[in-house]
Amino acid sequence: MATVDFTGEYEHRLDDRGRLAIPAGYRPLFEHGGYLLPGPDGQIELYTPEGYNAEKQVRTVGDKLRPSARRLARSFFGRVRRVEIDRQGRILIPPQMRDERGLSGDTTIIGMGDYLEIWNSDAWHSEQSEIDESYAELLQGLADSFESTNQNEESA
């Protein structure tokens, strides 16, 4: 399968039944369903089946004999929900996830490279404002990280 590159910002409306339209260009990627996972910042993450398989390798790596590894696995597998896309290109977000994330009405879908994020639109606008205010600092941190990595490689 080709590499997925989810990008952009899409305004959608969650209907009264909790159905959300997936951006039209991405619907074919979810023809075999998808996986929802509550994210750490108040959003819901939406993965393709292939993206989910890759993400579970990242999030559940570790020796399940260790308590922290078991907790991470429980958090991941216990909270993930499989969803199907309907003929209108919508997914149904479970009521508990909608309630936990304050999703109703206006919703924003954000491309995150290998997955999509689903946000309450007000929460997304607040997050976007914080990102905009700290963008220069974030870029400087990235530049510092590259510089540090290059210095370590040169001294090795």
N, CA and C atoms as a LAMMPS dump frame, in Angstrom:
ITEM: TIMESTEP
0
ITEM: NUMBER OF ATOMS
468
ITEM: BOX BOUNDS ff ff ff
-5.0000000000000000e+02 5.0000000000000000e+02
-5.0000000000000000e+02 5.0000000000000000e+02
-5.0000000000000000e+02 5.0000000000000000e+02
ITEM: ATOMS id mol type element x y z
1 1 1 N 0.837 -1.185 0
2 1 2 C 0 0 0
3 1 3 C 0.88 1.246 0
4 2 1 N 0.428 2.266 -0.701
5 2 2 C 1.164 3.519 -0.758
6 2 3 C 1.149 4.198 0.607
7 3 1 N 2.144 5.023 0.842
8 3 2 C 2.224 5.763 2.089
9 3 3 C 1.095 6.784 2.145
10 4 1 N 0.425 6.84 3.283
11 4 2 C -0.654 7.796 3.488
12 4 3 C -0.056 9.092 3.992
13 5 1 N -0.583 10.204 3.526
14 5 2 C -0.139 11.504 3.993
15 5 3 C -1.379 12.364 4.231
16 6 1 N -1.968 12.219 5.417
17 6 2 C -3.148 13.006 5.768
18 6 3 C -2.708 14.428 6.079
19 7 1 N -3.301 15.391 5.378
20 7 2 C -2.979 16.8 5.576
21 7 3 C -4.262 17.618 5.585
22 8 1 N -4.152 18.849 5.988
23 8 2 C -5.264 19.782 5.891
24 8 3 C -6.123 19.869 7.134
25 9 1 N -7.064 20.792 7.052
26 9 2 C -8.024 21.056 8.122
27 9 3 C -9.404 21.093 7.476
28 10 1 N -10.348 20.354 8.035
29 10 2 C -11.672 20.203 7.439
30 10 3 C -12.744 20.452 8.486
31 11 1 N -13.638 21.373 8.191
32 11 2 C -14.771 21.663 9.074
33 11 3 C -15.93 20.76 8.673
34 12 1 N -16.456 20.028 9.639
35 12 2 C -17.611 19.155 9.407
36 12 3 C -18.567 19.308 10.572
37 13 1 N -19.719 18.741 10.401
38 13 2 C -20.735 18.803 11.451
39 13 3 C -21.103 17.382 11.856
40 14 1 N -21.042 17.114 13.141
41 14 2 C -21.462 15.838 13.689
42 14 3 C -22.984 15.865 13.758
43 15 1 N -23.632 14.845 13.194
44 15 2 C -25.095 14.864 13.225
45 15 3 C -25.621 14.382 14.578
46 16 1 N -26.938 14.424 14.746
47 16 2 C -27.559 14.082 16.032
48 16 3 C -27.306 12.641 16.453
49 17 1 N -26.999 11.77 15.514
50 17 2 C -26.73 10.366 15.835
51 17 3 C -25.255 10.091 16.098
52 18 1 N -24.415 11.115 15.943
53 18 2 C -22.988 10.952 16.195
54 18 3 C -22.195 10.533 14.97
55 19 1 N -22.778 10.752 13.778
56 19 2 C -22.072 10.399 12.542
57 19 3 C -21.294 11.6 12.032
58 20 1 N -20.097 11.316 11.537
59 20 2 C -19.202 12.352 11.043
60 20 3 C -18.71 11.966 9.659
61 21 1 N -18.829 12.892 8.715
62 21 2 C -18.349 12.651 7.351
63 21 3 C -16.827 12.756 7.315
64 22 1 N -16.222 11.772 6.68
65 22 2 C -14.777 11.778 6.449
66 22 3 C -14.517 12.635 5.211
67 23 1 N -13.467 13.457 5.194
68 23 2 C -13.178 14.235 3.984
69 23 3 C -13.156 13.333 2.75
70 24 1 N -13.829 13.773 1.694
71 24 2 C -14.067 12.951 0.508
72 24 3 C -12.807 12.301 -0.059
73 25 1 N -11.721 13.017 -0.122
74 25 2 C -10.492 12.474 -0.691
75 25 3 C -9.898 11.323 0.102
76 26 1 N -10.266 11.207 1.359
77 26 2 C -9.711 10.159 2.218
78 26 3 C -10.644 8.965 2.409
79 27 1 N -11.875 9.072 1.945
80 27 2 C -12.847 7.987 2.16
81 27 3 C -12.382 6.631 1.626
82 28 1 N -11.767 6.573 0.445
83 28 2 C -11.327 5.253 -0.044
84 28 3 C -10.345 4.554 0.892
85 29 1 N -9.583 5.309 1.667
86 29 2 C -8.617 4.717 2.595
87 29 3 C -9.297 4.021 3.773
88 30 1 N -10.577 4.325 3.965
89 30 2 C -11.336 3.734 5.07
90 30 3 C -12.393 2.748 4.572
91 31 1 N -12.269 2.286 3.325
92 31 2 C -13.272 1.371 2.794
93 31 3 C -13.347 0.068 3.585
94 32 1 N -12.294 -0.275 4.294
95 32 2 C -12.294 -1.47 5.142
96 32 3 C -12.425 -1.089 6.614
97 33 1 N -12.939 0.098 6.87
98 33 2 C -13.148 0.557 8.233
99 33 3 C -11.976 1.359 8.747
100 34 1 N -12.027 1.642 10.028
101 34 2 C -10.974 2.41 10.671
102 34 3 C -11.009 2.155 12.163
103 35 1 N -10.115 2.821 12.874
104 35 2 C -9.988 2.647 14.319
105 35 3 C -9.926 4.009 14.986
106 36 1 N -10.765 4.192 15.993
107 36 2 C -10.788 5.418 16.783
108 36 3 C -10.072 5.188 18.106
109 37 1 N -9.309 6.178 18.522
110 37 2 C -8.606 6.11 19.799
111 37 3 C -8.612 7.498 20.419
112 38 1 N -9.067 7.63 21.689
113 38 2 C -8.981 8.945 22.331
114 38 3 C -7.524 9.39 22.406
115 39 1 N -7.262 10.611 21.984
116 39 2 C -5.906 11.141 22.01
117 39 3 C -5.594 11.833 23.318
118 40 1 N -4.334 12.144 23.556
119 40 2 C -3.913 12.722 24.831
120 40 3 C -4.225 14.202 25.011
121 41 1 N -4.657 14.888 23.943
122 41 2 C -4.865 16.332 24.021
123 41 3 C -6.327 16.746 23.861
124 42 1 N -7.247 15.814 24.052
125 42 2 C -8.666 16.135 23.938
126 42 3 C -9.267 15.811 22.584
127 43 1 N -8.508 15.238 21.707
128 43 2 C -8.967 14.871 20.374
129 43 3 C -9.234 13.367 20.297
130 44 1 N -9.787 12.944 19.164
131 44 2 C -9.908 11.522 18.857
132 44 3 C -9.043 11.268 17.633
133 45 1 N -8.25 10.212 17.672
134 45 2 C -7.4 9.844 16.547
135 45 3 C -8.133 8.809 15.704
136 46 1 N -8.068 8.951 14.391
137 46 2 C -8.69 8.015 13.451
138 46 3 C -7.61 7.425 12.558
139 47 1 N -7.479 6.104 12.62
140 47 2 C -6.466 5.381 11.845
141 47 3 C -7.106 4.505 10.79
142 48 1 N -6.436 4.378 9.659
143 48 2 C -6.801 3.339 8.692
144 48 3 C -6.425 1.996 9.315
145 49 1 N -6.909 0.868 8.763
146 49 2 C -6.479 -0.424 9.315
147 49 3 C -4.96 -0.598 9.296
148 50 1 N -4.317 -0.161 8.228
149 50 2 C -2.855 -0.275 8.147
150 50 3 C -2.175 0.636 9.171
151 51 1 N -2.704 1.844 9.321
152 51 2 C -2.152 2.777 10.289
153 51 3 C -2.321 2.279 11.716
154 52 1 N -3.462 1.646 11.979
155 52 2 C -3.708 1.074 13.306
156 52 3 C -2.693 -0.027 13.613
157 53 1 N -2.45 -0.899 12.64
158 53 2 C -1.482 -1.982 12.864
159 53 3 C -0.098 -1.429 13.172
160 54 1 N 0.292 -0.371 12.486
161 54 2 C 1.592 0.246 12.75
162 54 3 C 1.605 0.92 14.13
163 55 1 N 0.524 1.618 14.462
164 55 2 C 0.466 2.343 15.732
165 55 3 C 0.453 1.387 16.919
166 56 1 N -0.225 0.269 16.799
167 56 2 C -0.247 -0.662 17.943
168 56 3 C 1.132 -1.257 18.182
169 57 1 N 1.957 -1.359 17.147
170 57 2 C 3.334 -1.821 17.34
171 57 3 C 4.134 -0.795 18.147
172 58 1 N 3.875 0.475 17.892
173 58 2 C 4.587 1.536 18.605
174 58 3 C 4.123 1.628 20.052
175 59 1 N 2.811 1.611 20.25
176 59 2 C 2.263 1.871 21.594
177 59 3 C 2.24 0.662 22.514
178 60 1 N 2.417 -0.509 21.979
179 60 2 C 2.334 -1.688 22.849
180 60 3 C 3.631 -2.479 22.877
181 61 1 N 4.712 -1.833 22.449
182 61 2 C 6.02 -2.47 22.542
183 61 3 C 6.41 -2.506 24.003
184 62 1 N 6.928 -3.593 24.42
185 62 2 C 7.379 -3.688 25.805
186 62 3 C 7.029 -5.036 26.384
187 63 1 N 7.685 -5.323 27.439
188 63 2 C 7.521 -6.585 28.142
189 63 3 C 6.282 -6.501 29.027
190 64 1 N 5.26 -7.272 28.711
191 64 2 C 4.017 -7.203 29.478
192 64 3 C 4.161 -7.781 30.879
193 65 1 N 5.366 -8.187 31.247
194 65 2 C 5.621 -8.564 32.625
195 65 3 C 5.814 -7.306 33.487
196 66 1 N 6.089 -6.179 32.828
197 66 2 C 6.258 -4.913 33.543
198 66 3 C 4.907 -4.211 33.669
199 67 1 N 4.583 -3.682 34.849
200 67 2 C 3.292 -3.008 35.045
201 67 3 C 3.044 -1.855 34.072
202 68 1 N 4.066 -1.054 33.785
203 68 2 C 3.863 0.092 32.888
204 68 3 C 3.507 -0.367 31.48
205 69 1 N 4.093 -1.454 31.001
206 69 2 C 3.778 -1.978 29.672
207 69 3 C 2.345 -2.517 29.632
208 70 1 N 1.932 -3.189 30.702
209 70 2 C 0.554 -3.697 30.761
210 70 3 C -0.445 -2.55 30.782
211 71 1 N -0.133 -1.51 31.538
212 71 2 C -1.043 -0.36 31.603
213 71 3 C -1.176 0.328 30.255
214 72 1 N -0.06 0.495 29.562
215 72 2 C -0.111 1.117 28.244
216 72 3 C -0.926 0.261 27.281
217 73 1 N -0.741 -1.047 27.314
218 73 2 C -1.514 -1.945 26.456
219 73 3 C -3.002 -1.877 26.803
220 74 1 N -3.326 -1.857 28.093
221 74 2 C -4.743 -1.749 28.5
222 74 3 C -5.352 -0.445 28.007
223 75 1 N -4.603 0.629 28.167
224 75 2 C -5.094 1.928 27.731
225 75 3 C -5.341 1.936 26.23
226 76 1 N -4.429 1.352 25.491
227 76 2 C -4.562 1.337 24.036
228 76 3 C -5.689 0.421 23.598
229 77 1 N -5.594 -0.86 23.904
230 77 2 C -6.571 -1.831 23.409
231 77 3 C -7.948 -1.656 24.04
232 78 1 N -7.995 -1.229 25.299
233 78 2 C -9.277 -1.062 25.966
234 78 3 C -10.072 0.13 25.478
235 79 1 N -9.385 1.108 24.909
236 79 2 C -10.054 2.34 24.494
237 79 3 C -10.264 2.446 22.985
238 80 1 N -9.579 1.633 22.217
239 80 2 C -9.709 1.712 20.759
240 80 3 C -11.066 1.137 20.329
241 81 1 N -11.665 1.741 19.305
242 81 2 C -12.952 1.277 18.779
243 81 3 C -12.864 1.146 17.264
244 82 1 N -13.321 0.024 16.779
245 82 2 C -13.376 -0.21 15.326
246 82 3 C -14.617 0.476 14.795
247 83 1 N -14.503 1.154 13.653
248 83 2 C -15.638 1.822 13.022
249 83 3 C -15.703 1.446 11.546
250 84 1 N -16.901 1.501 11.017
251 84 2 C -17.137 1.266 9.587
252 84 3 C -17.571 2.577 8.948
253 85 1 N -17.289 2.724 7.672
254 85 2 C -17.723 3.898 6.934
255 85 3 C -19.006 3.524 6.184
256 86 1 N -20.02 4.387 6.233
257 86 2 C -21.277 4.084 5.554
258 86 3 C -21.242 4.579 4.109
259 87 1 N -22.342 4.384 3.389
260 87 2 C -22.387 4.758 1.962
261 87 3 C -22.247 6.257 1.733
262 88 1 N -22.558 7.045 2.746
263 88 2 C -22.415 8.501 2.633
264 88 3 C -21.029 8.981 3.078
265 89 1 N -20.139 8.04 3.396
266 89 2 C -18.775 8.403 3.785
267 89 3 C -18.653 8.862 5.226
268 90 1 N -19.561 8.363 6.09
269 90 2 C -19.549 8.778 7.492
270 90 3 C -19.142 7.616 8.393
271 91 1 N -18.583 7.991 9.554
272 91 2 C -18.33 7.023 10.618
273 91 3 C -19.207 7.403 11.797
274 92 1 N -19.501 6.434 12.638
275 92 2 C -20.262 6.677 13.857
276 92 3 C -19.286 6.714 15.03
277 93 1 N -19.238 7.866 15.699
278 93 2 C -18.378 7.989 16.869
279 93 3 C -19.196 7.548 18.081
280 94 1 N -18.702 6.576 18.842
281 94 2 C -19.462 6.076 19.995
282 94 3 C -19.809 7.191 20.98
283 95 1 N -21.001 7.091 21.603
284 95 2 C -21.455 8.14 22.523
285 95 3 C -20.456 8.462 23.638
286 96 1 N -19.832 7.451 24.225
287 96 2 C -18.887 7.697 25.311
288 96 3 C -17.712 8.554 24.837
289 97 1 N -17.189 8.261 23.648
290 97 2 C -16.08 9.067 23.106
291 97 3 C -16.54 10.492 22.828
292 98 1 N -17.735 10.634 22.277
293 98 2 C -18.256 11.981 21.997
294 98 3 C -18.379 12.775 23.292
295 99 1 N -18.922 12.14 24.319
296 99 2 C -19.101 12.827 25.594
297 99 3 C -17.765 13.201 26.226
298 100 1 N -16.818 12.259 26.232
299 100 2 C -15.502 12.515 26.837
300 100 3 C -14.762 13.657 26.146
301 101 1 N -14.958 13.797 24.843
302 101 2 C -14.223 14.796 24.06
303 101 3 C -15.054 16.032 23.734
304 102 1 N -16.276 16.092 24.243
305 102 2 C -17.122 17.257 24.004
306 102 3 C -17.489 17.438 22.55
307 103 1 N -17.671 16.342 21.837
308 103 2 C -17.996 16.424 20.412
309 103 3 C -19.501 16.47 20.199
310 104 1 N -19.946 17.525 19.551
311 104 2 C -21.32 17.66 19.081
312 104 3 C -21.317 18.859 18.148
313 105 1 N -22.1 18.788 17.129
314 105 2 C -22.169 19.923 16.211
315 105 3 C -20.874 20.13 15.439
316 106 1 N -20.337 21.348 15.53
317 106 2 C -19.159 21.708 14.742
318 106 3 C -17.932 20.914 15.178
319 107 1 N -17.313 20.29 14.211
320 107 2 C -16.164 19.42 14.428
321 107 3 C -15.104 19.763 13.39
322 108 1 N -13.85 19.648 13.789
323 108 2 C -12.747 19.9 12.868
324 108 3 C -11.896 18.643 12.77
325 109 1 N -11.584 18.266 11.538
326 109 2 C -10.727 17.117 11.264
327 109 3 C -9.394 17.661 10.786
328 110 1 N -8.324 17.19 11.407
329 110 2 C -6.971 17.672 11.116
330 110 3 C -6.133 16.51 10.585
331 111 1 N -5.433 16.731 9.479
332 111 2 C -4.49 15.742 8.985
333 111 3 C -3.232 15.743 9.825
334 112 1 N -2.79 14.546 10.215
335 112 2 C -1.589 14.414 11.052
336 112 3 C -0.563 13.478 10.41
337 113 1 N -0.501 13.486 9.096
338 113 2 C 0.471 12.631 8.418
339 113 3 C -0.058 11.226 8.243
340 114 1 N 0.098 10.391 9.272
341 114 2 C -0.315 8.992 9.146
342 114 3 C -1.671 8.692 9.781
343 115 1 N -2.348 9.713 10.299
344 115 2 C -3.697 9.536 10.838
345 115 3 C -4.425 10.872 10.833
346 116 1 N -5.726 10.834 11.138
347 116 2 C -6.53 12.044 11.248
348 116 3 C -6.873 12.288 12.713
349 117 1 N -7.006 13.549 13.077
350 117 2 C -7.496 13.903 14.402
351 117 3 C -8.863 14.538 14.266
352 118 1 N -9.752 14.207 15.206
353 118 2 C -11.104 14.754 15.236
354 118 3 C -11.214 15.591 16.508
355 119 1 N -11.529 16.863 16.333
356 119 2 C -11.572 17.819 17.437
357 119 3 C -12.939 18.482 17.543
358 120 1 N -13.334 18.832 18.752
359 120 2 C -14.398 19.801 18.961
360 120 3 C -13.84 21.089 18.352
361 121 1 N -14.587 21.764 17.512
362 121 2 C -14.043 22.926 16.79
363 121 3 C -13.534 24.02 17.722
364 122 1 N -14.251 24.292 18.819
365 122 2 C -13.777 25.321 19.756
366 122 3 C -12.449 24.911 20.376
367 123 1 N -12.333 23.639 20.768
368 123 2 C -11.076 23.143 21.35
369 123 3 C -9.947 23.225 20.326
370 124 1 N -10.25 22.905 19.052
371 124 2 C -9.216 22.992 18.016
372 124 3 C -8.752 24.437 17.831
373 125 1 N -9.678 25.39 17.792
374 125 2 C -9.284 26.787 17.593
375 125 3 C -8.406 27.273 18.751
376 126 1 N -8.697 26.819 19.959
377 126 2 C -7.865 27.151 21.115
378 126 3 C -6.465 26.536 20.961
379 127 1 N -6.421 25.264 20.572
380 127 2 C -5.128 24.584 20.348
381 127 3 C -4.343 25.281 19.242
382 128 1 N -5.025 25.644 18.158
383 128 2 C -4.362 26.315 17.042
384 128 3 C -3.785 27.658 17.479
385 129 1 N -4.503 28.381 18.328
386 129 2 C -3.991 29.665 18.837
387 129 3 C -2.718 29.456 19.645
388 130 1 N -2.718 28.428 20.482
389 130 2 C -1.518 28.13 21.276
390 130 3 C -0.346 27.738 20.377
391 131 1 N -0.633 26.96 19.342
392 131 2 C 0.411 26.577 18.384
393 131 3 C 0.97 27.819 17.701
394 132 1 N 0.072 28.698 17.238
395 132 2 C 0.506 29.911 16.55
396 132 3 C 1.392 30.775 17.444
397 133 1 N 1.04 30.885 18.735
398 133 2 C 1.812 31.717 19.665
399 133 3 C 3.207 31.148 19.914
400 134 1 N 3.346 29.834 19.867
401 134 2 C 4.637 29.218 20.208
402 134 3 C 5.365 28.646 18.991
403 135 1 N 4.894 28.939 17.792
404 135 2 C 5.455 28.325 16.588
405 135 3 C 6.95 28.597 16.426
406 136 1 N 7.368 29.826 16.642
407 136 2 C 8.8 30.15 16.496
408 136 3 C 9.633 29.355 17.503
409 137 1 N 9.131 29.214 18.729
410 137 2 C 9.848 28.44 19.742
411 137 3 C 9.907 26.965 19.361
412 138 1 N 8.82 26.438 18.814
413 138 2 C 8.805 25.038 18.39
414 138 3 C 9.837 24.797 17.288
415 139 1 N 9.906 25.721 16.335
416 139 2 C 10.895 25.595 15.259
417 139 3 C 12.321 25.682 15.803
418 140 1 N 12.545 26.58 16.763
419 140 2 C 13.881 26.715 17.348
420 140 3 C 14.267 25.431 18.072
421 141 1 N 13.314 24.822 18.787
422 141 2 C 13.574 23.555 19.471
423 141 3 C 13.948 22.464 18.485
424 142 1 N 13.281 22.438 17.342
425 142 2 C 13.601 21.462 16.301
426 142 3 C 15 21.707 15.75
427 143 1 N 15.323 22.964 15.495
428 143 2 C 16.658 23.3 14.992
429 143 3 C 17.73 22.915 16.008
430 144 1 N 17.471 23.182 17.285
431 144 2 C 18.433 22.818 18.33
432 144 3 C 18.632 21.305 18.392
433 145 1 N 17.555 20.571 18.217
434 145 2 C 17.624 19.109 18.232
435 145 3 C 18.483 18.589 17.078
436 146 1 N 18.282 19.17 15.881
437 146 2 C 19.098 18.764 14.731
438 146 3 C 20.561 19.096 14.961
439 147 1 N 20.816 20.275 15.498
440 147 2 C 22.189 20.699 15.748
441 147 3 C 22.863 19.761 16.748
442 148 1 N 22.153 19.41 17.801
443 148 2 C 22.682 18.5 18.815
444 148 3 C 22.972 17.12 18.221
445 149 1 N 22.064 16.627 17.392
446 149 2 C 22.246 15.323 16.759
447 149 3 C 23.465 15.345 15.833
448 150 1 N 23.607 16.421 15.051
449 150 2 C 24.746 16.529 14.133
450 150 3 C 26.065 16.61 14.892
451 151 1 N 26.085 17.328 16.032
452 151 2 C 27.305 17.431 16.83
453 151 3 C 27.688 16.07 17.408
454 152 1 N 26.689 15.306 17.866
455 152 2 C 26.95 13.977 18.419
456 152 3 C 27.483 13.035 17.363
457 153 1 N 26.951 13.124 16.134
458 153 2 C 27.423 12.262 15.041
459 153 3 C 28.85 12.618 14.639
460 154 1 N 29.169 13.917 14.639
461 154 2 C 30.506 14.35 14.256
462 154 3 C 31.55 13.943 15.297
463 155 1 N 31.163 13.921 16.578
464 155 2 C 32.14 13.575 17.609
465 155 3 C 32.285 12.062 17.795
466 156 1 N 31.407 11.3 17.164
467 156 2 C 31.487 9.833 17.307
468 156 3 C 32.498 9.219 16.37
